[in-house]
Each structure stands twice: as structure tokens, then as C-alpha cells.
Amino acid sequence: RGSGADIGMCVAWGEWLSPLCLLLLAWFFAPFYSHAGVFTMPEFLERRYAPGLRTYYASLLLALYVLTKISVALYAGGVVLQQTVGWDIWSGAGTLVVATGLYVSLGGMTAVVYTEVLQSVVLIAGGLALLWRVLQETGGLENLLASVPPSNAHLFQPADHKQYPWTGVFLGLPFTSVWYWCTDQSIVQRTLSAKSLTHARRGAIAAGFLKLLPPLMMVLPGMGSKLLFPEAFKTEGVGSSADAAFPIAVMRLMPSPLLGLQVAAMLAALMSSLASVFNSASTVFTMDVWRRLCPRASEKELVFVGRMVVLVGTVLGLLWIPLLQGMKSGLYVYTHKMMGYLAPPITVVFLGGLLWPRANAPGASACLLYGGVVGVTRL
């Protein structure tokens, strides 16, 4: 995590709260989704509340995908290629789009699933190897934490911390995490496509264990990277120089036999993430918006509309990159802020619908409307 290079270990909360949310998905949300037989998350809101909420959530998901997933993945891919092969951000982002489109069109979601499995193994092995190299170069964990600014070595930050105050971590971040892991279509679609509820639960629980690793594989190497190579953090065209922390560490510390494999795995991870979002966006729009507008739409028409959604989302994501280049907080913090402003009302509506029988459509609509207005003003 590039943000780890800037503000330290406190960014680990975004990862270490995830296992709890994945357990919540496995044992609480997944059974409801399975019994309801829903195909998308907006469809669940329609069945529980009203058709209008389905349209609202579908629109919000599409907006969030452009602002926090497509644009961020394209920008991150551009940064990785800039640090590894010397390309500019735009050439890297364009190459990532073309490569993702080719392998998805040729292999479909089957290619995405197999790619995710393979790149996960390589990323975990490479990440742990990078952690070992960083600790070796900095003199061990104790010396690394002693060498960074004192506040960067602590998980808990004061209430006036600009990015991760303890109040926000415990009162705000759980709502964002529950939304992301339990109600976001791009994540939950893997649970919905499982062969059975048992398979869905096993997958979510396994993912929960894996989410314990990113702070060790990314945050600590990011902190060590800035400590070891401070001169490399003046990266042209990158909004927050810390966003280049991980690829800088990979390029300068990984041994040659593993370097190419790790870079390929990083790009594969970005491509599979992008492909997953493309699939989710096209599914949400065609099933929750277009099919309701055109009930007699043929399968061929739905496929065409889905492809157009991917094309429009890609163009909008590319247009958003200049704003990402101008920010100073880093991609990870930016993503969490965007979700934190817009996602909590969705979490409340889902939890209310599952836990409280008296939750109704007017109340849910008021929650989403008020929460959405407040969130947009905070943007």
C-alpha cells in the first residue's frame, strides 16, 4: 500500500476489519441471498423494499465503479508500468484496458477466475519474499518501526488524525467494510455464483484468512521502501508519490528470477480486478436498468448493451485519471474516503432489511436520500 509509506501502519485497519466482514457475509448475508435467489444486489433491495430502490442502488454502484474501481485500477496499472518499463501513465492505462479486453473477450469469466487463483499464489509468495527483503535491508521489524516517524508505527491514531482517527476507524470504517464485502455486486457476485451455500461460505472464510496478509506484504514494504529509497519518490505524473512505493520496492529489492514474475502478477491482479468490475457493471446495468426499461430485449441486445456499458465506464475512468493525479492523499485513502461518504446508508438499509421486519420502503428511501445528499456534500 502506497498510503503505508505516507501514514504508516494505521492503514492496516482497512484490511484487518475485512475478515470480520467476510465472516458476516459467510454466515449471515449469504444464506439470505441464497434463499432469495437474487442475481444482483439491487434486485435484493427491490424484493425487500420497492422497485425504486433497485434503480437507485444500481445507479450508485455504477458511479462508484467509475470513481473507485475502474479509474483507480487504470491509474494504478499506469503507475506500475511507469516504474517497471518507463511508460507514461496514459500509455500504461491504455495498454491495461486493451489487454484486459482481449483476455476477457477470448476467455470470459473463466479466464478471470483462473487468473485470479494463479496470480494470488504468486502475489502472496512474492509479497512475503519482498517483506523479508525489506526487513533484511532495514535491520529487522523493530529497527524499521523505530526509523519511521513515531505516529507511523502505531495502529491507533488520535481523534484529530487527518486520515485514520480512531473514531473513524471504529465508528465509520465498519459500515464501509460491510458495504464492500457484503453488498457490493463486484464482490458478492462470487458468492452468488458458488455451486452451493457451503461453497460460498468456504470461499468467504478462506478469503478472510488471506486478508490478514496485505498489511504484512504491502504496508510494511511500503514503509521500508520510502525509508530506503527516499529519492525515488519524486515521480512525475503521480498524484501521491507514495502510490509508487510498492513497485519501487519490487524493482529495487526483488532478485531477478522473481522480479518479472512479481511484476506480471501485479499486472494480472489489476487486470482481473478490472475484468471483475467490467462484468459486474455490465450485469447491474443490463439486469437492473435496461431489462426493466426494455422487458422484451433479446439476449443479443443485452450483450451489446453490456459491452457499451463497459466502453462508457472505461472512457469515464480514463477521464477521471487527471483528478487522481492531482490528489495528495494516495489511492488507498482516496478509495476509502469515496466509499465512506456514499456507502454507509446502503449498509444501514441492507442490515435494516435483514434484521428488522418493520423496516419499510419509505424509511429506506429516506435513509438513502438523506445519506446520499450528506455524502455528496462531503465529496
Secondary structure, DSSP 8 states (H G I E B T S, - for coil): -HHHHHHGGGGGHHHHTHHHHHHHIIIIIHHHHHHHT-SSHHHHHHHHT-HHHHHHHHHHHHHHIIIIIIHHHHHHHHHHHHHHH---HHHHHHHHHHHHHHHHHHHHHHHHHHHHHHHHHHHHHHHHHHHHHHHHHHTSHHHHHHHS-GGGG-S---TT-SS--HHHHHHTHHHHHHHHHHH-HHHHHHHHTSSSHHHHHHHHHHHHHHTTSHIIIIIHHHHHHHHH-GGGG--TT-SSGGGGHHHHHHHHHS-HHHHHHHHHHHHHHHHHHHHHHHHHHHHHHIIIIIHHH-TT--HHHHHHHHHHHHHHHHHHHHHHHHHHHH-SS-HHHHHHHHHHHHSHHHHHHHHHHHH-TT--HHHHHHHHHHHHHHHHHH-
